Amino acid sequence: MSNAPDLKVLRKKREEILKAELAAWLHDWQKTIPYWKKIDSSTPIEPKKVADILNGISPTDPITGSTSLSLKVMIETGRDPSRAKKDPDWRVKLIGVSHDKAHMDKPEIAGLGPASKELSTPFGYEIIPQPSFDLLIQFVQCIQKDLLEKRAKCLENLEKAFQNAIADTRKPINEVTLWSWAISAASLWKAGSAMVVLTKNNSVFASWRLLSIRTDGLGYLLSANSIPDLLARKELLTDAWNRVQTLLEEEYPLGLEVYRDENGPVFVVPDIDNLLGLTDSDCNTKTLRELILEAFRQGTVKRDPCLALAGEIVPHFKLDKEAWDGQSKLPPIGKDHLKEIPPLQSDPQWVAEQWYNLPKSEEGCIVCGLRPQGPGKKARDRKMCDVCEKRRADRAREWAVNTGRGFLSTIWLDEVADRHGRIALLVGTFDLDFWLDGTLARSLAVRNPENVSDKTKTKDIAKNPSFARLRRIWETTRKFWEETLKETEQGLRKRPHIFLKGRVIPADPTDKEGLGPYHAYELEIQGRKVAVLWVPEDATDDEGKALEYRGGFWVIENLDYLDNVYGRSFQNLVQKLVGQPLKVYEPTEYGRPGQEQATFTMAQENSVQYLENTYLPLIPILAEPRTFMALVPAESAFKIVKAIKTKYEREMGKVRNRLPLHLGVVFAGRKMPLRAIMDAGRRMLRQQTKPLVWEAMCSARRQIDKGDELPEEFKDDKEGQFKEWYEVTLRNGNHQITWFVPALMGDGQTPDHWYPYVFLASPDEPTDRRRYYKTDLGNPWNPAHPWLVHAGELQPGDKIYLTPATVDFEFLDYNIRRFEIYYEDGKHKGTLTRPYLLDEFPVLEKIWRYLTEKQNDRPHLSSSQIFAIRNLIETKREEWFEKPEDSLTDENFKKFCKDLFFNAQWNWGKPDGSEGITYEKLADWAVRGWFTDAVYLFHHVMKESDDK
């Protein structure tokens, strides 16, 4: 180890490296100017301001000490690889190499489409972004003043600016943003410069490795007992990963984070075998691994070192065994680093220290399970350790401080519940495995294959699975979930709060502490316990200002639900209880019946304070590249699933055959333990569908200009990509779906020759088609079938591969129901119908709406009729068939179902086809189990009735 590089060198040269790194980040900044002017010529853009600042920054060469080159000169030379190669300054050469490797998504071939204003996603959905020159100016001004202190903050402005600029405006390579290019080039330059400094050899190295630092972050989050616990854990992990990022990017500038999800980050680092074993001779010869672990352990909430992660989690390290060059060999991020999720593990020595010299009878904390309870009384009362109790209280305090100040979030399940006291956990996941390993990037064309004579020359037709392009894929799926959250917020109704001001008298006269500040309790009102949060009289905000709402309880339940339960206005009810003592109890969730803690008497004046529109019933949990989770009212869940379906079909519609989306909904009562709900959600994330071979029944080209009717959900794009479209009807067994494939790009003019391709289930070349080609990376589902054909070229009888999108649901009527959620061969074990194809799921609503549609205040069928038919169908299914699946193809069973509907007592409008519903259709839905599921979902779970 005596000849091993010393990390001390990097630490001491950090300023020189961080300043020169800016040239890699900004090497293509001038591309923004003509593009933003093209989008909006009225926006003032002054590139000279940027150039002048860059010209005034001259980073010191960490090897030679020279300051002869400004950032402006380094950028202008480095962005041309041929010029950079001849430059005597190794930093400029390295910019040229990094530029070349990062830009392999930009082919130097003829036959690309026209230049455009539109920015595309990697999946062919186009928008026109907003010019962001002001953010670029803010970035260069920031680096001029505060680079070393505020580097991360500076880069946030650059990211926002470059996400709104296209690296190349020619279709179809207009999907890579300048940010994707910038971070790709900067990551290669950063790791390459670290290699130069560490080895003291200014030869430019063109090989790199990936370093991932991962854990089962999702498991850690979802094992929380309450939402405040979960959000505290989320903040802990975020802070821990941020500290690791700062260590590797700034303190020892040897790499750059290029990926992060709920399970941890991935960095580009130098090509050094024993990288994690390198030491800093000035820091007690700590290895890089030890330094990273030390930074991770310091992750905390509210910058409080007493609440740090410490040894609760020990992350797993993985360094590429072999180097890659970014061209002949791609970084194996999807194949090696994201494929497996390391198990959660704690530091056993640290855990042992928490219990040192304690009696064996001491009980463990019910939240972390690692420390003993207490020692504080409030923590002991709640069977928690002091650390977990403080983390929870901090989250509750933050909520109390912000409520009533325009802060629309909630952290209470009872507030999310609908008027029936039910909540829904929405989960979603994209299957990205074959996208992130580069295989399916080859299913996207860069040229119209019709113009290439040899369809086996993939490199002349298909897109390169470049580093920047792969990054853009996961950026897009993350943005999809982030936008889903925002759109969900817009669709939810704001709800009111009530604050009850008054005086508390402890039940135990010897209790000098009183109620715990910002602790949740239960207030007994007319024999029922209502969830409340105590805010002490001396409560202040972070600036020391007294809170407006203090010295009382926030009611932390949905007031509509309380109106429903009490059968009257809850606000009016509590106003009549002014002056009456009400008992305060510890919540019952802590392992024993809630004990009385105090009595609360509301003040005579201003005791009941009602605040309109103070929160949204939504708790976001995750919005990562693969994983989405959010808690919503049960009554809103179906509408949100439909909105996600529409968004998916609009934005991923061209590739939905090979980018499956899996959604799940876990319904539960408001008192169901959070851990049970989250465990059910995680189980639903495991749903997968194998690629199925579907037969094309027909494929028709439609046009708005010819009067063809576009489905309502796509009409926002009727002047864009859906001005023309293909309707492809596909069948697999008893499933039939219609795939609406946009035929144009976002400008509503350019034909899309590049995105909507399908793998044919045949080894034979489809020479009777025009737009087709063979992929050199193969069909990931069947290597013997490598031929891709454009969806617009499909013919009746074609067999194609399609991985369908699905949606599942479950109602946790009791805790252990979650263990019934597991999947075998793509099916939810123990169910006949689930998961549903996403295309078929809306049929459930169609069934229920038809049954309960009213005329003269009378539904088609009464509730008693609906339940009687449902019960008869399922009783006969159980009696007649040993295996329920056998009922699906039994003609006698179908006739039995049809007769039930025919003989039913219809109040009006029999299903004779006049409303598009026939006895035959109802019988088919009944045989499939859809009729039963519709009744179960809308009536029993979501509590709708024919009275609505």
Buried (B, 14 or more C-beta within 10 A) or exposed (E): EEEEBBBBBBBBBBBBBBBBBBBBBBBBBBBBBEBBBEBEEEEEBEBEBBBEBBEEBBBBBBBEEBEEBBBBBBBBBBBBBEEBEEBEBBBBBBBBBBBBBBBBBBBEEEEBBEEBBBBBBBBBBBBEBEBBBBBBBBBBBBBEEEBEEEBEEBBBBBBBBBBBBBBBBBBBBBBBBBBBBBBBBBBBBBBBBBBBBBBEEBEBBBBBBBBBBBBBBBBBBBBBBBBBBBBBBBBBBBBBBBBBBBBBBBBBBBBBBBBBBBBBBBBBBBBBEEBBEBBBEEBEEBBBBBBBBBBBBBBBBBEEEEBBBBBBBBBBBBBBEEBBBBEEEBBBBBBBBBEEBBEBBBBEEBBEEBBEEEEEEEEBBBBBEBBBBBEBEBBBBBBBBBBBBBBBBBBBBBBBBBBBEEEBBBBBBBBBBBBBBBBBBBBBBBBBBBBBBBBBBBBBBBBBBBEBEEBBBBEBBBBBBBBBBBBBBBBBBBBBBBEBBEEBBEBBEEBBBBBBBBBBEBBEEEEEEBBBBBBBBBBBBEEEBBBBBBBBEEBEBEEEEEBEBBBBBBBBBBBBBBBBBBEEEBBEBBBEBBEEBBBBBBBEBBEEEBEBBBBBBBBEEEBBBEBEEBBBBBBBBBBBBBBBBBBBBBBBBBBBBBBBBBBBBBBBBBBBBBBBBBBBBBBBBBEBBBBBBBBBBBBBBEBBBEBBBBBBBEBEEBEBEEEEEBEEBBEEBEEBBBBBBBBBBBEBEEBBBEBBBBBBBBBBEBEBBBBBBBBBBBEEBBEEBBBBBBBEBBBBBBEEBBBBBBBBBBEEEBBBBBBBBBBBBBBBEEBEBBEBBBBEEBBBEEBBBBBBBBBBBBBBBBBBEBBBBEEEEEBBBBBEBBBBBBEBBBEBBEEBBEEBEEBBEBEEBBEBBBEBBEEBEBBEEBBEEEEEBBBEBBBBBBBBBBBBBBBBBBBEBBBBEBEE
